[in-house]
Amino acid sequence: MQLNAFSLALKSLWHRPLATVLNLFLMAIGIAMMTFILSASSQLTDRALRDAEGIDLVVGAKGSPLQLILSSIYQIDAPTGNIPLATETQLKQNRMVKTAIPLALGDSYRGFRIVGTNDDYIRHYKGQLAQGNLPTHSMHAVMGALVAQRTKAAIGNHFFGSHGLADGGYAHEEAAFEVVGILQPTGTVLDRLIITPVESVWKVHEKIDGLNPDDPEEREVMEQHRELTALLVQYSSPLAAVTMPRFINSQPQLQAAQPAFESAKLFRLMGVGIDVLRGIAAIVLLAATLAMFVALYHALEERRTDLAILRTLGASPAKLLRLLLTEGLLLALLGAALGWLLGHATVGLLAQMMASEHNIVLSAWFIAADEIWLLPLAIVIGIAAALIPAMRAYRTDIATTLAH
């Protein structure tokens, strides 16, 4: 009889196409919003945590601490400025500093940032070579996996950096980079960067300024004015978390930004928008529940005679109860399935936009752990919408109904 209830429920929904489609649409939109929020926010949070892992402090120029974190760790904002090269030596000599990785930023290639640093940066993100070698001289460059894929780079290729982050900026055609290595995918910010020695960044801008490194006086001037964009610091002692930020911030040219604190602030800002979307999704799901209830209730009123005839043919009240509950569950589960597919398709659209504008990779079919709750939610909605009509069907009085 369960199979009969399923078959009858399908036929009932099929004979009310407009109401069925509208109910499916409302359910699908609510579940799609929930799916999109869970999948996209989970991936963005996971990537943010991976990119900041192992970095206790970012030292850069005075300005916005959040901007310093975004530009130096996540590579998605303009730097706050430059700091003296001597800062690196000063920090490396401090006993509370385990590592201080230098960063020199400013240029890009086809929208991908060129980062002047050293091999420690690649090792920090557990980068492994897929082809070629690590840089050994200035103007050597190693491509992250995503950069190599998008630019179709090959070992031995030459390219010119352009000023700024936007694709199509002024190209520095007086200084060509050579691709000497391509990295394997890491799932971190390293995948969308071009890594080169810090000296490469200095060399490019020295040529722009027209300085001659072979002239002793000009070379001395260049060395005195060499700068870095930021330093990624890892502590050697827990005590450093208390003393180092205060020590850095006391210096007139320097600023200390703590990734854990600034990332938490960023997640709170994101959380407000996510909570608003969750609220809207909850309202849509409530509307879907009410719409299903109204549709099932009206369907019951229209079919009271049919249900009474089923009773006369031997159908028990419990079987009528199952029939209406099955209709509600079918609507809810079909809507949830459509919504789940629509939600992940929307994540795919977001992934394309973020990949083209920010070079941030998302997977359309990444399933967040919390998505498992969407199925029980759909079942609860289906039962809640069908419960009152099902109880009325259960209490159907054969004689009274047929008499009318």
N, C-alpha and C positions, 0 to 999 in steps of 0.2 A: 504493500500500500504506500510505502515511502516513495517508490518509483512513480506510482500514480499521482501522488501529491506533487511531485516534481514536474511531471508532465502537464498536469492541470495548471500549475502555477505558471509554467512557460506559456501555455496557450492563453491564459488570462492576461499576461503582460503583453503578449503579441496582439491581442484584440484591443488594446488601449495604447496604440503607438505613441501618440502625442504626450500623454501623461508619463509613459515609460521613458521616453527620450528626455523629457525635461527633468525627471527625477535622476536619471543616470547622469545627466549633465551637471546638476548641482552637486551630486555626490563626487563625481570625478574632479570637479574644480577644487572642492575642499581637500580631498586626498592629494591632489596634484600639488597644491600649495604646501601641505605638510611634507610631502616627499621632497619637493624642491628645497625647502628650508633645511630639512635634516641632512640631505646629501651634500648640498653646497656648503653649508656652514661647517659641517664636520670635516670636509676636505680642506677648506680654507684654514680652519683652526689647526688641523694636523700639520699642514705645510708650514704654517707660521711657527708652530712649536719646534718642528724639525730644523727650520732655518736658524732659530735663535738658540738651539741647544748647545751648551758648552761655552756660551759667550756670557760672561758675567758683567762686563762693562764696555761701553763704547765711548771713546774719547774723541771729541771733535771740537769744532769752533763753536763759540757762543751762539745761541739761537734757541730754536724749539727742540727740546729733547725728543719728542715724538718724530719730528722731521729727521733728526739725526739717526734714529733707529730705522725709520723707513728707508732712508737713503743708503745706510751703511750695511744693514743686515738683509733687508728685503729687496733692496735695489729698485725701489719704485717711486722715488722722490728725488728732488734736487738736493745736493749737499748744503749744509748750513754755512760752509766756507772752508778755509784751509787752516792747518796748524803747522808750526815750525817742525822741520825734520828732527831737530834735537829732542823733541818730545819722545820719540821712539826710543832713543838711547837712554833718556832719563827714566822711562818706565821699565825698560828691560833691566836696568840696574837696581830697581826696587825689589827687595826681597819678598814682598807680598805679591809680586806679579809672576805667574808661571809662564805665560806667553803673551806677546803683544804683536798681533798681525797687522802690518801696515796696509792701508788702502789709499790709492790715488785714483780719483774718478774725474769724469768730465766729458769724455767722448763716447761715441757709440758707433756701431756698424749695423746698418739696416734695422735700426730700432733696438738692437741688443747692446747692452752696456759693456764697454771695455774697462776692465778692472786691473789697475796696476797693483800687484801684490807679490807674494813669494809662494814657494811650494807649500808652506805651512797652511795656507788658505785651502788649497786643494786637499791636503791631508785631513784638515779639520772636518770637511764634508765627506770624507772617505772616498774621494775621487780616484778612479782607476782608469788608466789609459786603454782606450779601445784600439787606437792606432797611433803611431808616431812616438814622440818623446815629449818630456816636459821642457819648458823654455830654459835655455842655457845662456842666451845673449839678449840684449835689448832688441826690440822690434820682432822678437819671436812671440807667437801667440798660440794658445791652446783653446780650442772651441769646446764649450759645453755641448752635451748631447743634443739638446733642443736647437741650439744655434746651428750646429752642423747639419741637422736635418732640414731646417728651414732655409738655410743659405746654400745647401748642397756643397759645402766646403770639402776640400780634399787636401791631403798633405802636400805642401809645396805651393799652394795657392797664395796669392798676394792680394791684399785689400787695403783700403784707406779708411781711417776713422773719420767721423764727422762730428762737429761740435754739438754738444747737447745730447738729449735723449731721443728727440724726435727723428724719425727717418727722413732723410732728404735735407739735413742741415749742411752747413759749409764743410766740404771735404778737405782734409789735410793731405793734398796730393804730393806734398814735398816729403812725406814720411810714410812709406809703405810697410805694413806688417806682413810677416810670413807665417802661414799656418804650419806649425811643427807637430801638433798633436791634437787628437780628438778624444774626449772623455766618454766613458760609459755613463748611462743614465744613473742618477743618484736619488731622484725624487726630491731634490732640494733646489735652492736658488742657484746652485752651481750649474745646473743644466741649461740655464738661460743667460750665461755670462761668457765673455771672452777674457781669458786670463793671460796677462803679460807681465813681465817684470816692471817694477816701479820706474826703473830707469827709462823704459820705453815712453811712459807718459811725460817724463821730464824732457826727453829728447824731442818729442813731437812739438812741445810748446816752446822749447828753445829755438827750434827752427822757425816757428811762427814769429817769434820775437826778433829774429835775425841775428841772434848771438852766435859767436864762433867759438866752439869748445876747444879749438886748437890754440886760441889766443890765451896765454896765462892769466892776464888781467880779467878778461871776460869770463874765463872759466871760474876764477875765484868769486866773481860777482854771482855767477849762476849757482855755485855751491852754497854761498851764503844765503841765497833766497829760495833754496829748494824747500818744498812743502809737501805735506801729506793731507789727505782729506780726513782720514779718521784712523783710529787704532782699535782693533777688536781685542779686548783684554780678558784673560782667564786668570782667576786668582790662584795663588798657591796656598792661601790660608783663609779660613772663614772670617778671621778678624779683618781682612781686607775689605769686606762688604761694608764695614762700619767706617773705616778710615780713608779708603781710597777715593770714594766720591767727593768727600769733603775736601781732601787734599787737592784733587783736580779742579774742583769748582772755585777754589781760592785763588787760582792763577788767572790773570786777566784775559788771556787769549783762549783758555780751554774750558770745555764743558764736559761733564760726565753724565751719560744717560744709561740707566739700568734697564736692560731689555725686559726683565721679568716685570718690573713696575710699569713701563710704558706699554708693553704688550697687553697687560691686564687692563690698562686704560683703553687701549684700542678695542679689546674684546668687549668692554663695557659699552663703548660707543656703538659697536656692531650689534651688541645684544639688544639695545633699544629698538633698532630697526627690525631685528629678528622677532622680538616679542610682539611688535605691532603686526607683523605678517602672521604670526601664530594666532593672534587675536582675530584677525580678519578670517583666517582659515577656520577657526572655531565657529565664528558666526555663520560662515557659509555651510559648515557641516550641520549646525543647528537648523538652518533654513532647509537643508536637504532632509533632515529628520522630519520636520514639520510638513514639508511638501509630500514626503512619502506617506506620512500618517493620513493627510487629507485625501491623497489619491486612493489609498487602500480603503479608507472609510467610505468614500463615495462608491468605490467599486463594490464594496460589501452591500451597500444599500441597493445598488442596481442588480445585484445577483442574489438577493435574499430568497427569491423564488427558486432559483437554480440550486441553492444550497439546501433548501427544504426538500427539493426533489431528490437530491443526493442522500439526504437522511432517509427518505422513504425507500431508497434502493439499498439501504443497509449500511451507509456510511455513519460511523459513530461520531459523537461530538468531538472526541479527541482527534479524529481524522480531519475534521473541518478546521480545528485549531491548528493542526500541522500545516494544512493547506495555506492558510493566511500567513503563518509564520514563514513558510517556505518562500512565498512571494516577497515578503519584506527582506529576507536574507538574500534572495537572488538579486533584487534591485541593489542592495547595499554592496554585495560582493562583486557584481559586474561593474558597478560604478567605481568601486575601490581599485579593481584591476585596471580599468581605463585611466583612472586618475594616477595610479602608480606609473604607468607607461608615459603618460603626459608629463608628469613631474620630472622624470629622468630625461625625457626629450628636451624639456626646458633647461635642465642643467647642461645638456649638450649645447644648446644655443648660447647660454651664458659662457660656456667654455670657449666657444668660437670667438665671442666678443673679447673675452679677457686674453685669449691667446694672441689676437691681432693687435689689441691696444696696449696690454701690459705684459705680454709674454708669460702669463700665468696659466699653467696647465691644470685642467680639471677633467675628471672622467665622468662621462654621461651616465655610466652604469655602475658607478661606485655605490654600494649599498651600505648605508649607515646602520650601526647596531640598533638604534632606536626605531628603525623602520619596521622591526618585527612587531611593534605595538599597533601598527596600522591595521593589521588583520583582525585582532580582537576588537579594535575600535569600530571597524566596519560591521562586525557581527553584532555588537551592542547597539549600534545605530539601527540596523535592520530589525532586530528584535523589539527595540523601543518603539519604532514607527509602526510595527505590525501588532503590537501586543493588545491594544484596546480593540481594534477591528477583529482580531482573532478571538478575543474573549466574547465579543458579541456573536460571532459565528458559532462559538461553542454553546452559547445559550439560545440558539435559534429554536423557536417553538414551531414545530411542523404544522400543526392544525391552524394556528393563528395566521401564519405566513401564507399558507395556501388558500385560506378563506378570503384573503384580500386579493 
